[in-house]
Amino acid sequence: MEFNYTENQRMIADMIRDFGAKHIKPKMMEWDESQEFPVEVFKKLGELGLMGVLVPTEYGGSGFGYLEYVTAIAELSKIDGSIGLSMAAHNSLCTGHILQFGNEAQKKQYLPKLATAEWIGAWGLTEPNTGSDAGNMRTVAVQDGDYWVINGAKNFITHGKSGNVAVVIVRTGQVGDSHGMTAFIIEKGTPGFSAGRKEDKLGMRASETTELIFEDCRVHKDQMLGKVGEGFIQAMKVLDGGRISIAALSLGIAQGAFEAALAYSQERSQFNKPISSFQGISFKLADMATEIEAASLLTYQAADMKNRGLNVNKESAMAKLYASEVSVRVANEGVQIFGGYGFTKDYPAEKYYRDAKLCTIGEGTSEIQKLVISRAILK
Ligand SMILES: Cc1cc2nc3c(=O)[nH]c(=O)nc-3n(C[C@H](O)[C@H](O)[C@H](O)COP(=O)(O)OP(=O)(O)OC[C@H]3O[C@@H](n4cnc5c(N)ncnc54)[C@H](O)[C@@H]3O)c2cc1C
């Protein structure tokens, strides 16, 4: 077991710290306020190789493994969770789905564009009435010769509007049949495919979240990922990896919130002493640091297993469950340590607090992670 950063991880962390100081920190509160999705930042992340972290070099990616990927997401999320979320969604979901299940022609066509961020990717599973129960989806595709005609809507889709391409999972069989769904790659501009309402969110406000609408949208059969009926099973596999990325996102937010609170506790004096000298505060910091360490171990364990090609269904759910709950607890205590200032936008604590909450919801809620874990341990 190796607990220290490798050379690559150290290089990625340093690069992101420099990048964040120049290109994220100066603008992030503006983006947060106006809910602006800063596409130019992702184009620059593409130049740094961070939009195709897991994509092999032959398809224009960085060819790294999950350890480097976790480090990249956590370091970005320490600065701004929104940027971490969008980077993770682009890499794990849209790009990850094509990487895992695309045929050679699809990989050659889409991965180089996605890995360099020439194109931004979206991934649509959730629908207005089916989130946790995604297998019950109602968006349908009906075959018409060489084409499939899609009708319905997806919601809460990251980059639903700004995405140049989306992988979408739709019903092609019976409701209740896990083999009744199929995945398609759909490019922006395809007639009948459009973005709907943009969500006005509590946190992660610079990460765009919108509806996707399909009105007699005709998609050629060559755009299908794998075979008819494989879409839901593919999606579950994509989420097994994706959950490691949300664990990394959670970890980064928790680390950012902790570092801010730690520094503040040593600067802020009350009763003629730094507040860190009060046991009520120092014990909070001790709990926060310990929980972050445990979340980090679970996350890197899942990443290491994924690198070794092992089944991470249970471990990625455990990492996601624990790290996301830690993120919320740490961000909450962070606000408490900042006192009244933690409740203002003058300090970063409130943003970590708002952003952290998404981590217990996106890519499967904490309750759904417990379902996944309990199924794995009870079988
Ligand atoms: C910012 C953001 C970005 C997102 N990005 C994407 C994206 O890019 N692509 C995509 O497809 N989706 C995306 N999602 C959707 C996200 O994955 C869902 O919101 C999530 O899976 C929960 O679904 P839901 O919101 O419909 O909640 P529901 O499923 O309605 O759940 C409501 C509550 O009921 C609980 N619950 C439901 N079923 C059970 C059960 N069996 N046992 C116990 N409790 C249960 C849940 O845990 C939750 O507490 C995003 C969401 C957000 C907020």
The ligand as a Tripos MOL2 file, in Angstrom:
@<TRIPOS>MOLECULE
LIG
   53    58     1     0     0
SMALL
NO_CHARGES

@<TRIPOS>ATOM
      1 C1        -26.7620   19.4680   -9.7030 C.3       1 LIG1
      2 C2        -27.2590   18.1460  -10.2150 C.ar      1 LIG1
      3 C3        -26.6330   17.5730  -11.3170 C.ar      1 LIG1
      4 C4        -27.0900   16.3600  -11.8370 C.ar      1 LIG1
      5 N1        -26.5390   15.8660  -12.9880 N.ar      1 LIG1
      6 C5        -27.0870   14.7760  -13.5760 C.ar      1 LIG1
      7 C6        -26.6370   14.3480  -14.8680 C.ar      1 LIG1
      8 O1        -25.7050   14.9210  -15.4490 O.2       1 LIG1
      9 N2        -27.2580   13.2750  -15.4260 N.ar      1 LIG1
     10 C7        -28.2960   12.6120  -14.8400 C.ar      1 LIG1
     11 O2        -28.7990   11.6700  -15.4120 O.2       1 LIG1
     12 N3        -28.7480   13.0140  -13.6080 N.ar      1 LIG1
     13 C8        -28.1820   14.0740  -12.9730 C.ar      1 LIG1
     14 N4        -28.6550   14.4980  -11.7510 N.ar      1 LIG1
     15 C9        -29.7820   13.7940  -11.1340 C.3       1 LIG1
     16 C10       -29.4290   13.0540   -9.8680 C.3       1 LIG1
     17 O3        -28.6850   11.9060  -10.1580 O.3       1 LIG1
     18 C11       -30.7540   12.7530   -9.1380 C.3       1 LIG1
     19 O4        -31.2290   13.9900   -8.6400 O.3       1 LIG1
     20 C12       -30.6150   11.7480   -8.0330 C.3       1 LIG1
     21 O5        -30.3160   10.4740   -8.5540 O.3       1 LIG1
     22 C13       -31.8850   11.6550   -7.1640 C.3       1 LIG1
     23 O6        -33.0380   11.5320   -7.9390 O.3       1 LIG1
     24 P1        -34.2960   12.5050   -7.6590 P.3       1 LIG1
     25 O7        -33.7670   13.8860   -7.6000 O.co2     1 LIG1
     26 O8        -35.3480   12.2030   -8.6290 O.co2     1 LIG1
     27 O9        -34.7670   12.1150   -6.1860 O.3       1 LIG1
     28 P2        -35.8050   10.9560   -5.8140 P.3       1 LIG1
     29 O10       -35.3890    9.6940   -6.4700 O.co2     1 LIG1
     30 O11       -37.1830   11.4420   -6.0230 O.co2     1 LIG1
     31 O12       -35.5380   10.8120   -4.2570 O.3       1 LIG1
     32 C14       -36.1520   11.6350   -3.2600 C.3       1 LIG1
     33 C15       -35.7620   11.0890   -1.8860 C.3       1 LIG1
     34 O13       -36.2750    9.7420   -1.7370 O.3       1 LIG1
     35 C16       -35.2180    8.8770   -1.4010 C.3       1 LIG1
     36 N5        -35.4400    7.5500   -1.9810 N.ar      1 LIG1
     37 C17       -35.8120    7.2460   -3.2520 C.ar      1 LIG1
     38 N6        -35.8820    5.9130   -3.4130 N.ar      1 LIG1
     39 C18       -35.5780    5.3590   -2.2150 C.ar      1 LIG1
     40 C19       -35.4630    4.0220   -1.7280 C.ar      1 LIG1
     41 N7        -35.6770    2.9740   -2.5240 N.pl3     1 LIG1
     42 N8        -35.0990    3.8300   -0.4330 N.ar      1 LIG1
     43 C20       -34.8530    4.8850    0.3830 C.ar      1 LIG1
     44 N9        -34.9410    6.1800   -0.0270 N.ar      1 LIG1
     45 C21       -35.2840    6.4140   -1.2960 C.ar      1 LIG1
     46 C22       -33.9640    9.5250   -1.9860 C.3       1 LIG1
     47 O14       -32.7980    9.0480   -1.3650 O.3       1 LIG1
     48 C23       -34.2450   10.9950   -1.6940 C.3       1 LIG1
     49 O15       -33.9110   11.2790   -0.3630 O.3       1 LIG1
     50 C24       -28.1760   15.6890  -11.1980 C.ar      1 LIG1
     51 C25       -28.7790   16.2620  -10.0750 C.ar      1 LIG1
     52 C26       -28.3410   17.4740   -9.5880 C.ar      1 LIG1
     53 C27       -29.0540   18.0860   -8.4100 C.3       1 LIG1
@<TRIPOS>BOND
     1     1     2 1
     2     2     3 ar
     3     2    52 ar
     4     3     4 ar
     5     4     5 ar
     6     4    50 ar
     7     5     6 ar
     8     6     7 ar
     9     6    13 1
    10     7     8 2
    11     7     9 ar
    12     9    10 ar
    13    10    11 2
    14    10    12 ar
    15    12    13 ar
    16    13    14 ar
    17    14    15 1
    18    14    50 ar
    19    15    16 1
    20    16    17 1
    21    16    18 1
    22    18    19 1
    23    18    20 1
    24    20    21 1
    25    20    22 1
    26    22    23 1
    27    23    24 1
    28    24    25 2
    29    24    26 1
    30    24    27 1
    31    27    28 1
    32    28    29 2
    33    28    30 1
    34    28    31 1
    35    31    32 1
    36    32    33 1
    37    33    34 1
    38    33    48 1
    39    34    35 1
    40    35    36 1
    41    35    46 1
    42    36    37 ar
    43    36    45 ar
    44    37    38 ar
    45    38    39 ar
    46    39    40 ar
    47    39    45 ar
    48    40    41 1
    49    40    42 ar
    50    42    43 ar
    51    43    44 ar
    52    44    45 ar
    53    46    47 1
    54    46    48 1
    55    48    49 1
    56    50    51 ar
    57    51    52 ar
    58    52    53 1
@<TRIPOS>SUBSTRUCTURE
     1 LIG1         1 GROUP 0 **** ****
